[in-house]
């Protein structure tokens, strides 16, 4: 059953009942903060080990994050990059295409951001803009949409054949939860910038986005690069589940370097200029 045929506010994916320790969950079934923080710390340690493994093995890893606004994509990306090196784990979030880019082959500007050996690249939204945002909002023609659905599976098979590991995550949030998160952003001045006109339009066209998602999956959920759905009404659980799943795709080993011996300062004949000649910022703290 697709989202479009569900009662208003229902999501197409319902997470299984929590299988962990009951004390780690609230009465509403949400993961408690303490349990989340303990597990996210452990997973971030594993992510650091994974980045060293990717470097040492010369792997090319592409992770695509898609889904509705406020579904939690950014939260997972932030936790992945919090402890990893930006030289190994890169985030790509492309802006609106320029006039020149609009005349290029659709996939062209994404290709130049693909990972090289020893890199993991995370796309915060990707070429799937065409079959979701652009199609729903009327920013592309029906012909362009149809061509994307034909070309995308072949394009991704080419990436896999070239040696790129492709992981695609779709974050699924219910209408009620999305509305709750948008209302929270609207009520908080420091977060109001997160609530864009596109978010409002997406919320109004919730069912149309459901139709777009179902069509996207129908054509692009392929064996070589399948979609993995992340139920994300519980943000904390979604983050842990997604990162755990990502780690499970790699048979990595701990190849982190051993602690190094810090060198002693080398003495060099030099007299520094007087400190009072420099301009210091006010020491208010």
HURAJO-V221644 format. One line per field, one symbol per residue. psi: psi as a letter, one per 30 degrees, with the letter a starting at -180 (. if undefined). burial: # if it has 24 or more other C-alpha atoms within 12 Angstrom, else .. A space follows every 10 residues. Layout:
psi: ???
burial: ???
This chain:
psi: klefgllkfl lfkkklkkfa keffklfggk kleeeeeeee eeeeeeeeee eeeeeefhlj kkkkjlalkg fgeeeeeeee feflkffejk kjjkakklee efflkefefe efglklkgkk kjjjlaffee fdeeeefgfl leeeeeeefe eeeeeeeeee ffgkjkkkkj kjkleeeeee eeeeeefjef ffffjleeee eeeeheeeee eeeeeeeefg ilefilkkkj kgejeeeeee eeeeeeeffk illjgkllkl kklkkkkkjk jllkeffljl lkif.
burial: ..#.....## ###....... .........# ##...#..## ..######## #####...## ########## #######.## #..##..### ###....... .....##..# #.######## ########## #######... ....#..##. .##.##..## ...####### #####.###. ##........ ....#...#. .##.###### #######.## #...###### ########## ####.##... .......... .......... .......... .....
